[in-house]
Amino acid sequence: MNSLKLLSPLQLSLTAIRSYGKHNKKFLYKDGKKYENIIYYPRTPDHVDPPIEPAKLFRVQRIKPVKGNPYWEKRLLKDLGLDGKQSDFAVVKNIPENNARLWKIKHLIKVTPITFPYGEPTSEDIKHTILKENGECLVTKDIGPVQSRLEARDTFDEQPKRLDTDLLRKDSRLKWMNPW
């Protein structure tokens, strides 16, 4: 009997410590800033987000096989031109319609924003444009002929002691016939 009386205060204290209620998030997180429907909690009170400029174009590459997917996902991949080889890629505009399509097949593709570190290409630069795998679109401008290299080529052609094919052929034949 005495052991029951000794254990009863212990049981009461355990039930008092346990609380399975819902915690009050408004009380815990009261320093949040609201952006439309999202509450954002910055690390420091004076934190300012850097300005972000969204990419105009996306490089989309398929990373999973087409086989075994439902017909609507296959149709979306075909519309984007990604139903061929896995290494093929497509360039897509960053507009809401395309973003909705990409969201439906996000588990099958890899989306990389395209950046232009040296400026956007013009219609004359199309031949000199390279799109890398990391999304960098590089424009290699055509610099044309360099005058000093043209002058060096002309002086080489005018030299009488230059190594042309006839001279090399005669010299190698003589060495073959008379090696010592």
Salt bridges, closest charged atoms under 4 A:
ASP49 OD1 - HIS47 NE2 3.05
GLU73 OE2 - HIS107 NE2 3.35
GLU120 OE2 - LYS56 NZ 2.95
ASP125 OD2 - LYS141 NZ 2.90
GLU136 OE1 - LYS132 NZ 3.91
ASP157 OD2 - ARG153 NE 3.58
ASP157 OD1 - ARG162 NH1 3.62
ASP166 OD1 - ARG169 NH1 3.76
ASP171 OD2 - LYS175 NZ 3.85
